[in-house]
Amino acid sequence: MAARELTLDLALTIRHDGHGGVADDLSEPQGLTRWVHDHGDELAGDLDVAAFAADDHALAAVRELRAAVRALFARAVSPEAPSPADAL
């Protein structure tokens, strides 16, 4: 998986739930742990994926990164106000 696909997968961890709400795979540290384990082959660097367990600090950092990525994607496709999923 290329870096751009990994970035898109991160952005898609929050989305419309189909019922007027928002589904967030990263609503708690366990969700981030699961996401990292699911993408272990694509994550490069010094991270020991098998031993990774997210905490509140890691979750906050990744959610901040996700928000920035989604804002860039949203701006690239539409100059309109962000959707509820992107306004978090």
N, C-alpha and C positions, 0 to 999 in steps of 0.2 A: 504494500500500500504506500503510495506516495504521500509526502507531507501534506499536500493540498487535500487529499482524501481524509487524512487524519484530522485536519483542521475542520473539514466539513462534518465529520463524525462528532467532533466536540461541539460544534455549533448546533447540531441536531439533538443534543441531549436535553434541549428544552424546545417544546413545540406545542401547537394547539392540540388539545385532547379530543377534538371532534364534538365537544358538547359545550362550547363557549368558554372553556377554561384553559388552563395551561398544565401540561404534563412535564415534570422536571425530573430527569434521571439523576440529577446531582442535588437533590434536596437535602441530603444528609451524607456524612462521610462514607457510609457503607456503599452508597451509589458511586462515589468516586473510586473507591477501592475496586468495585466490580468493573467499572469502565476501564481502569488501568489494567486489570488482569485480562480483560477481553481484548485489549489492544497491545498487549505486552510485546508481540513480535515487531510492532511498528515503532515502539518507543525506544529511541536510541539513548546512549549516554551511560551514566553511572548508576541508573536506577535499578535496584534489585526488585524486579517486578513481582517475583514470587513472594517476597517478604513485605511488599508494600502494603501498608494499612493507613488509609487517609485519616487525618485528624481535622479539627475545625479550621486550623490555620491553612492547611493544604487545600481544603475545600473552598475556603474564601478566596484564595489566590487563583484557583482554577476557574471559579465562577466569575471572578473579575476578568480573567483572560477571555473566557467565553463571551462575556458581555461586549468586550472590545471587538472581538472577531465578528460577532453578530451585527454590531453597529456598522462595521466596515462593509459587511455583505449587504445589509439593508440599504446603506447609502449608495452602494454600487448599482442596485437594481431599482431604487425608487427614492426620489427626493422628498417623499411624503413623511408624515410623522410616523414613528415606529409603531409596530403592532404591540398588543399587550404582552406578548412573549418577549419582545425586544425592549420593552420599557422597564423590565425588572431591574 
